[in-house]
Each structure stands twice: as C-alpha cells, then as structure tokens.
Amino acid sequence: MRDKQVSSVLVIDDKNGRLQGIVTERDLSRKVCVSDKNSNTMLSIQIMSSPQCDIRLIQRG
C-alpha cells in the first residue's frame, strides 16, 4: 500500500468476483501494529473490515 500510495485495498473473492472486505491503514494500525504482529504472516481476512456493502450505479435512459 505504501509503494502504491493508497490508503485502502479492496479484497475480492477470486472464485466469484465478489467484494469480501476492505483493508485500510486504520485496520493495519489497529490489528497489526498495536498487537505487535507481523503483517507478512497474516492473511487479509484477519485484517480486513467486513462485511461491506457495494453500490451499483444504474444508468437511467
């Protein structure tokens, strides 16, 4: 995230393409840094905020 200069990343299920959650800088600071865990050994599911809702735009004619 630092290298790409983004503050959040969406977690998408490879099998069905659905949104599973979001990992934010806040998630990282609260769930990894404070607990003194190594982010290299954690899965996104252990860090991400979930459930999420997505908004689909519908174009009206």
C-alpha positions as CSV (number, residue, x, y, z in Angstrom):
1,M,0.0,0.0,0.0
2,R,2.8,2.3,0.8
3,D,4.6,1.7,-2.5
4,K,1.4,2.4,-4.5
5,Q,0.5,5.3,-2.2
6,V,-3.0,4.1,-1.4
7,S,-4.7,4.0,2.0
8,S,-7.1,1.1,1.4
9,V,-7.3,-2.1,-0.7
10,L,-10.5,-4.0,-1.7
11,V,-10.5,-7.7,-1.0
12,I,-12.2,-9.6,-3.9
13,D,-13.0,-13.3,-3.9
14,D,-11.2,-15.0,-6.8
15,K,-13.9,-17.6,-7.3
16,N,-16.9,-15.3,-7.7
17,G,-15.5,-11.8,-8.1
18,R,-17.5,-10.5,-5.1
19,L,-16.3,-7.9,-2.6
20,Q,-15.3,-9.6,0.6
21,G,-14.0,-6.7,2.6
22,I,-11.5,-3.8,2.7
23,V,-8.1,-3.4,4.3
24,T,-7.4,0.2,5.4
25,E,-4.5,1.9,7.1
26,R,-6.6,2.0,10.2
27,D,-7.2,-1.7,10.1
28,L,-3.4,-2.2,9.8
29,S,-2.6,0.1,12.7
30,R,-5.3,-1.4,15.0
31,K,-5.0,-5.0,14.1
32,V,-1.3,-5.5,13.3
33,C,0.9,-2.7,14.7
34,V,-0.8,-2.4,18.1
35,S,-0.8,-6.2,18.6
36,D,2.9,-6.4,17.5
37,K,2.1,-9.0,14.8
38,N,3.9,-9.4,11.6
39,S,1.8,-8.3,8.6
40,N,3.8,-10.6,6.3
41,T,2.4,-13.7,8.0
42,M,-1.2,-12.5,8.3
43,L,-4.0,-13.1,5.8
44,S,-6.1,-10.3,4.6
45,I,-9.2,-11.9,6.1
46,Q,-7.6,-11.5,9.5
47,I,-7.1,-7.8,9.0
48,M,-9.9,-6.6,6.7
49,S,-13.1,-4.8,7.7
50,S,-16.2,-6.8,6.8
51,P,-19.0,-7.1,5.8
52,Q,-19.1,-4.4,3.2
53,C,-21.9,-3.2,1.0
54,D,-21.3,-2.2,-2.5
55,I,-23.3,0.4,-4.5
56,R,-24.1,-0.3,-8.1
57,L,-25.0,2.6,-10.4
58,I,-27.9,2.1,-12.7
59,Q,-28.0,4.4,-15.8
60,R,-31.5,5.6,-16.5
61,G,-32.3,6.4,-20.0
